[in-house]
Amino acid sequence: MSDTSAPAGRPVAGIVSLTSGLAFFAVQDAIVKTLVSDYSVLQILAMRSLTAVPLLIAILSLTRGMQGFRTRHPRLHLLRAVFVLFAFLCYYIAVSRLPLVDVVALFSAAPLFITALARLVLGEAVGARRWAAVAVGFIGVLIMLRPGTDVFDPVAIFGLVAALSYSCSALIARHIGPGEPSAFMALVSTSSFLIVCGLGVVIVSLVQPAFDPTSGIAPIVKPYAVAEGRDLIAMLLLGLVTLSGFMLVPRAYQIAPASVVTPFEYTYLLWALMIGIVFFDETPTTSTLAGAALVVASGIYIARREATLARQKRPSAT
């Protein structure tokens, strides 16, 4: 969660910035879902990073100079990059096999993981009300997963693991604190994508492991295919689309209170729902919608509760 002490003067601008950033992320997901049928996730992410890394270097150079590339927490940045990389790989494995709105709904459990892990890992106080909200949210997750039934798809676990891994990266970012520029965090993560995914493509091409299209890890070990024309342009555009999201979402929390903008995080679900219906002819199931409603309600309650507690503590800190 972001700092609730952000200025209150531009709430509308903050909401527009957040929802626009999430729209870019939804477009990113749609492009990847289109490409992943012909190309490996490793190849797609490596090409995306090939565009994003130079842009991030330019942004840091122009806004902060050499100071923007210095950090007091190199190991934490690298650890966070590992979690972000793992989160994206798992997320896009799920996207390749499941309806987009299902994966986004499962990924929306991330705030629940963050709340639970903040108590277990960082020792932050979590009251009974927020624990109850976490429990309700995970009931929603179970409704979406439907374990033990004939409609359960094991690939859905990748979406949940992606949310857990992303939550770990968010907690590391919280521990690092606001002193580090978000563009530098994005640069470290994106550079790790370029290096690891690029090496992964080379290794898969050299080893040529047996490819089973029904396997859960098929999107990773898929043989390399030369991207040309519109596919190549789409891969390179991914970097610009993703970078736009990275810049707009943090900006929202800088210009408006988190208590105002956080509930709009769940417009990501609406973007995914619309894209899934219009471009992929996907129709969400009743269980997906019901489970997602519980997850969203729990997440909004947790965000509001944290904002309330932060306001209560503020006078005593002065």
N, C-alpha and C positions, 0 to 999 in steps of 0.2 A: 504494500500500500504506500501511497505517496504522502508527503507531508500535508497535513490539513491546515497549515498556517499560511497557505498561499493566499495572495491578495484576493479580496472578494469583489473587486471592481469590474471584472470582465467575465461574468459567468456564461453569457451567451457565446462569447468568442471561445471560451474554454470548451463548451459543449460542441460547438461546430468543429473545433480542432480535433477533439477526440473522435467524434463520429466519422469525420473525414479520414483520419488516420486508420480507423478500423475498416473503413470501406476499402482503402488501399490494401490492407492485409487480406481482406476477403477476395479482392481481385487477384492477389498473389496466389491464394489457395486455388482459385478457379484455373489460373494459367498452369499451375503445377499439375492439377488433376487432369487437365487436357494433355499435357506433355508426358505424364508418367506411363501412359499406355505404350509409348514407343521408346522412352529413354529411362535410364536408371535415375533414382533420386540423387545418387552421388554426382552424376554428370550434371543434372539440373542445378543443384545447389552450388557446384563448383563454378558453373558458368554465371550464375546469378552473382556470386561473390566477386567474379572477375570484373564486373561493372561497379559493384558497390564499394569495394576497397579503395580504388583511386578517388571516388567521389568523397568518401569519408576523410581520406587524407587531405584532400583539398579543403574541405569544410573546417577541419581542425587547424590547418595551416593559416587559413584566412581569418579565423575567429580568435584563435589563441596563440598562434605562433608555435615555437618549439615547446612552450610550456604545456600545450595541450597533449603532448605525447609523453609526459612524465607522470609517474604514479608512485604512490607509497605502498601499494598493495599488488605487486606483480603476480604473486602466487594465487591470490584470491581471484584476480581477473582471469587467470588461466583456468582455475577450477570452475568459475562461472561459465567460461566459454565451453568447457567440456559438457556441462549440464545443458546449455543452450543447444549445442550440436546434437546431443542425444535426444533432446526434446523434439527438434525439428525432424530428425530421421524417423523417430517413432510416429510423429504426427503425420508425415507424408506417406508412411507405410499404410496407416489407417485410411488416409484420404484416397489412396489408390484403389481401395477395395470397398469402402463404405460410402453412403451418401454424405455429402459435405456437411449438411446440417447436423447429422448424427455425431460426426467427429468434433465439430465445433461445440456441440452441446456437452460432450464428454470433457472436452478441454476446458469448459467453463467451470469445472470443478477445481481449477487451480486456486482460487481464493480460499476454498475450504482447506486444501492442503497447506496453504501458507499459514492460515490461522492455527491449524493443529501443530505444524512443525515449528512455528514461532515459539510455542510453549515448550516443546520437547527439545529443540535445538538451541534456541536463543534464550530460553528461560523467561520469555515475556509472559506477563499475567494474562490469562484468558478466563473470563468469568463463566458462570454456569449458563447464562443466556447464549453466549457465543458458542459454547460447546453444544448446546441444544440445537442451535442453527446449523452447526457442522453436521450433527447427526441427521437432521432432516435433509440436508443437502446430499449426504451419502445414500440416504434412502432413495432420493431421486436418481442418483447414479445407478443403483441396483435396478430401478425400474427401467432405465434405458438399456442396461446390459442384458437383463433378463437371463441370468445364469440358471443352468439346470433345465432350460427349455429347448425345444427344437429350433427356435429362431436365434439362439445365442450364437454369435460369430466371434471366435477367439481373437480375430484381428482387432476387435473393439478394445481389447486390453491395451493395444499399442496407443490408442488415443488417451487412455487413462494414465498410462506410464508417461506419456508426453506431458500431461498436466502436472504430474508429480515432479518430473525432472525440471520443468519450467519453474515450478514453485521453489525448488532448491536454488535455482539461479536467482530468483527474486529475493530470497532471504540473504544470499551472499551480497547482492546489490545493496540491500538494506544495511548489512553489516559494514560494507565499505563506506556508506554514507553519501551525502549530497555533494561532497567536495570534489568528486571526480566527475568530469563532464560526460554526459550520456553518449556523446559522439565517440569518445574514446572507448567506452564499454562496447559500443556497437562495432568499432573498428577491430577490437581484439576478437570478438565473437566471429565477425565476418571473415577475418584473416584466418581463423582456425577452420572455418568452413572451406576456404579456398585451399588450404594446405592439406587437411585431412581428406576432404572429398576428392581433391585432385589426385592425391596418392592412392585413394581407394579405387578410382577409375583405372589408374595404371595397373594396380595389383590385380584387379578383376580381369583386365584385358590380358595380362600375362599368364595368370593361373587358369583362367577360363573354367571356373567351377561348374559342376553340373547344374543346369538351370531348370527348375521346376516352377512353371508359372502359377501353380496353386499354392506354393509355399508362402508363408507369412513374410519372409525376407526377400521374396522375389524382386520387389522394387529396388533392392540394393545390389543384388548380384546379377541383375539383368545385363546382358552383353552390351558393350559400348556400341553406339550407333552414331554415325556422323550426322550432325544437325545442319540443315541447310535452309535457306529461304526463310519462310515465316517462323519456323521452329527456332532457328538460330536467333532471329530478332526477338522472339518471345522470351527466350532464355536470358538474353542480355537486358531486355526491358525489365525483367524481374528484379534486377538490382536497383533500378530507379524506383520501381513501385514499392519495394520493401523499404528502401531508404526513406521514402516519403512517409510511410507509416511510422518508422523509427523516429522521425523528426516531429511529426504532428502530435503523437500520443503523449510523449513527455511534455511537450509545449502546453498541452491542455492543463496539466497539473501545475505548471508554472504561473499561469495567468488566472486560474480560478481555483476555489477550494475543492479539495478532494471529495468532500461530502456532497458537493453539487454535481461533479462530473462522473464520479465512480459508478453510479447506477446506469449511466449511459454506456458503460463498458459492454453491456449485454446487447447493445444494438448490433454487435458482431454476429449474434445469432440471427437477427433479422436479415442482415446482409447475406449471410450464408444460406438462409432459407430462400430468399428471392433468387439468388444466383443458381441454387440447386434446382428450383422449379423452372426457371426460364431457360437455362443453358444445358442442364443435364437431365431434365424431365424427371426429377426426383420428388417424391411425395413423402413427407415425414409421417411416421407411424404415430398412432395415438400414444403409445408408451414413450416414444421419444419426446413428444410435446409435453406429456404429463411429467416425466422425469426432469426435463429441462426447466419446466416451470418451478419445480421444487428447488432445483439448484440455483436458479436465478433469484428466487425469493430469499433463499438463505444467504446468498452472496450479498444482496442489497442490504439485508438486515445487518450482516456483519460489518459492512462498510459504514452504515449509519451509526451503529453502536460504537465503532472505533472513533468516529468523528465526534460523537457525544462525549465519550470519555476523555478525548484529547482536549475538548473545550473546558471540561470540568477541571482538568489538571493545570491548565494554562495559568490561571491566576496565582496558584500556589508556587509556580516556578518563577514568578517575578518578585 
